Amino acid sequence: MSSATVEAVDAIILGHYDLVSIIDAPSEEAMMGAMANVVAAGNVSSTTMRAFDDKEMEGILKKV
């Protein structure tokens, strides 16, 4: 399994989610593989959301 860097976020989460983790993985494939291992244990469910850094978002908005 590939290693990933975990970044702590100071926030209070209201609504559907009990916990939000921001994880920087080497690739989307590596992240999905790691999450498949965690979910396979059966005691966790997850939702994966793609995030964009400032540079990526700037490139996206230039195309609009």
TAFENWO-V702060 format. One record per pair of residues at least 12 apart in sequence whose C-alpha atoms are under 10 Angstrom apart, sorted by the first residue. I is the first residue (numbers start at 1). J is the second residue. Records with the same first field share a line. If there is no record, write none. Layout:
I: J, J
//
This chain:
1: 30, 31, 33, 34, 37
2: 25, 26, 27, 30, 31, 33, 34
3: 24, 25, 26, 30, 31, 34
4: 23, 24, 25, 26, 27, 30, 31, 34
5: 22, 23, 24, 25, 26
6: 21, 22, 23, 24, 25
7: 21, 22, 23, 24
8: 20, 21, 22, 23
9: 21, 22
17: 46, 47
19: 46
20: 46, 47, 48
21: 48
22: 49, 50, 51
23: 51
24: 51
28: 50
31: 48
32: 48
35: 47, 48
//
